[in-house]
Every structure is written in structure tokens, then in C-alpha cells.
Amino acid sequence: MIISNFVNEIGNKIKIKIQRNTDTATNYKTKEIIKFNNGVKITMIGPTSELGAEITLEEAKELHKCLGEYLKKLK
């Protein structure tokens, strides 16, 4: 599990927690139910909001790649 506590650019305390998740999901085309052990659960909590997502490992890798590309463009 990874936990990060920080203050964002507008002065709010934020907590991000990333942990492994075991879950099942249904393949859209085949309707097959698939169990995966390397899912990723993401939680981000601020003083007035909360974000949560449970995604597969491949989705997490793609999100990481896209965020990296986006943040490079901001420099």
C-alpha cells in the first residue's frame, strides 16, 4: 500500500491511498466473469471531496503513462 499526505496548490490537505485489489469483472463482449488479483484501488480524499476507483493493472499502467505524458506537457 502507498499513502501520500500533502497540501495541494490551494492549501487543502489531501490524502491519496493506492493499494492492491482482488476483484471480478465481466468481459463486455463474451460476458465471461474474470477474477483478477492485481487490481488497483485508488482513493483520494480532501476536505470537501472524495474520489475512488477500482481498476485493473493494465488500466493502471495506461493511466500512469497518460498522466506522465500530460504532466510533461505542462512544464
N, C-alpha and C positions, 0 to 999 in steps of 0.2 A: 504494500500500500504506500502511496505517495501522498503527503499532505503539505500544502503550501498555505501559509497565512501571510497576507500582505495588505498594504494600503494602496488603493488604486489612485489614479491621477486626479480624482475629485475628492479624495480624502476619506473614502469609505473603507472599512475593514472588510476584507474578502477572504473566504476560506475555499480552497479547491482540494478535493479529495479524489484520487484515482485509485481504483482497486480492481482486482481480478473478479470476474463474474462468470458463473456457470449458469447456463440458461438453455432454453429450447426456442426454436423459431421455425416457421413454416416457409418452405420454398414456394415462392409465388406461382411458378409455372406448374410444378409437379405436385404441389400440396403435401409433399413429404415433410414430416416433422423431424427436425435435426437437432440433436443435442450438441452444444459446443462448450468446451471447458476453458477456453482462452478469451472469453468475452471481457469487455472493459466497461466498468461502471464509473461514470463521471458525475461528480456533484460539485456545484459552485454555489456558495451561499453568501449573500451580502445582507446589509441591514434591512433592505426592502424587497429583496427578490431571491429566488432560488431556481437554479437550473439543474436538471437531472437528465441523464441519458444512459442507456444500456446499449452498447454497440458491439459488433463482432471485432475480432482482432484485425481483419483486413480493412474494415471501416475505420478503425483507429489509426492504422498506418496511413491510409489515404487522407484522413483529416490532418494528421501530423504533417504530411507532405504539403497539403494545400495551405495550411497555416504558415508553414515555413516560407513558401513562395510569396504569400501575401505580405508577410512581415518584412521580407527583403525589399519589396517594392516601396515600403513606407520610409526607408532610410534616405 
